[in-house]
């Protein structure tokens, strides 16, 4: 994927974690407290541990990620499983940070919507594939900004950690056009926004049942 290629062009000490950059934005979209929250593709559980809910469930397809994450917190229900097939409930908050592109787009988004309770909130931060003139225009800003942030992090000692070496990596992602088309059908009314650093966000509140 192009994001991976761009990042590899930077020296190792200038590489950094884009997911952490957007995690604070994601958390600001959530209610101050929820009864039940689900983090999909939780990895090492950094986002799951930050969710403010009475009950937090986190699921990942990697047994190694769940093994390591579960050692960090006992208050979270850690599940090793496939979110598409695992028997899960419905949640007031569902989050997916850089995990939807690990699933078939329409099937994955449909499943995330199903897991969201009526009145509940789904928030996705995901990767998109550069494909259009608008995407390439964004890279005029993204590429130098990526290097500048990497340099700043290297100076203050927080750079050089783009992702954990045991974290599964996928080199493909849908385009923004594909994401918007799928969302229009599956999560109508979702707010989709292009972000710097090859990310997009999707925020959707499931309609209440009347």
Order of alpha helices (4+ residues) and beta strands (2+ residues): alpha-alpha-beta-alpha-beta-alpha-beta-beta-alpha-beta-alpha-alpha-beta-beta
